[in-house]
Amino acid sequence: RFVASGGLDNRVTIFRVGEDEENEDPITLNGHEGYISNCRFLSAEEMLSASGDSHCILWDIETQQQKGKFSGHSSDVMSISPCP
């Protein structure tokens, strides 16, 4: 299990939740040039983030790499709503 947070430091931080995992280093997703306004898990392997840099990024959580970058807004992206 995971808990994710995003903020004004332009990154998504993912923490593992569970007795054996709470002392592990968090996973950090770097790639936005603006604050993180929203983040959502698509699965235990993928995360989607939205930012004040006008982009959304699809992440591979394990590799901490971008799988896709979505552009089209001319200003801050405030929310995301993936359809399963």
C-alpha positions as CSV (number, residue, x, y, z in Angstrom):
1,R,0.0,0.0,0.0
2,F,1.1,3.5,-0.7
3,V,0.2,7.1,0.2
4,A,1.2,9.9,-2.1
5,S,1.5,13.7,-1.6
6,G,2.5,16.6,-3.8
7,G,3.2,20.2,-3.0
8,L,5.0,23.4,-3.8
9,D,8.4,21.6,-4.1
10,N,7.3,20.4,-7.6
11,R,7.5,16.7,-6.8
12,V,5.3,13.8,-5.9
13,T,6.4,11.8,-2.9
14,I,5.1,8.3,-2.4
15,F,5.3,6.6,1.0
16,R,5.0,2.9,1.6
17,V,2.4,2.0,4.3
18,G,2.8,-1.1,6.5
19,E,4.7,-2.3,9.5
20,D,7.7,-3.6,7.5
21,E,7.8,-0.7,5.1
22,E,7.4,2.5,7.1
23,N,11.2,2.9,7.6
24,E,11.9,2.6,3.8
25,D,12.9,5.7,1.9
26,P,10.0,7.3,0.0
27,I,9.8,7.2,-3.7
28,T,10.2,10.7,-5.3
29,L,8.9,11.6,-8.7
30,N,10.7,14.6,-10.2
31,G,9.7,16.1,-13.6
32,H,7.3,18.9,-13.1
33,E,8.4,22.6,-13.3
34,G,5.5,23.8,-11.1
35,Y,3.7,22.9,-7.9
36,I,1.8,19.6,-7.8
37,S,-2.0,20.3,-7.7
38,N,-3.2,16.7,-7.8
39,C,-2.0,13.2,-8.0
40,R,-3.9,9.9,-8.4
41,F,-2.9,6.3,-8.4
42,L,-4.0,4.4,-11.5
43,S,-2.7,1.1,-10.0
44,A,0.1,0.0,-7.7
45,E,2.5,0.5,-10.7
46,E,1.3,3.8,-12.2
47,M,0.5,7.3,-11.0
48,L,-0.9,10.4,-12.7
49,S,0.1,13.9,-11.5
50,A,-1.2,17.4,-12.4
51,S,0.8,20.6,-12.0
52,G,0.9,24.3,-12.1
53,D,3.3,23.9,-15.0
54,S,0.3,23.2,-17.3
55,H,1.1,19.5,-17.7
56,C,0.0,16.1,-16.5
57,I,2.5,13.3,-16.2
58,L,1.9,9.5,-16.2
59,W,4.5,7.8,-14.0
60,D,6.0,4.3,-13.7
61,I,6.2,4.2,-9.9
62,E,8.9,1.4,-9.7
63,T,11.3,3.1,-12.2
64,Q,10.3,6.6,-11.2
65,Q,10.3,7.5,-14.9
66,Q,7.7,9.3,-17.0
67,K,5.6,7.1,-19.2
68,G,3.8,10.0,-20.8
69,K,3.4,13.8,-20.6
70,F,0.1,15.4,-21.4
71,S,0.0,19.0,-22.6
72,G,-2.8,21.2,-23.9
73,H,-3.5,23.6,-21.1
74,S,-2.2,27.2,-21.2
75,S,-2.2,27.5,-17.4
76,D,-2.3,25.5,-14.2
77,V,-3.9,22.1,-14.2
78,M,-5.9,21.8,-11.0
79,S,-7.5,18.4,-11.2
80,I,-7.4,15.1,-12.9
81,S,-10.0,12.4,-13.2
82,P,-8.9,9.1,-14.8
83,C,-11.5,6.7,-16.2
84,P,-10.7,3.1,-15.3
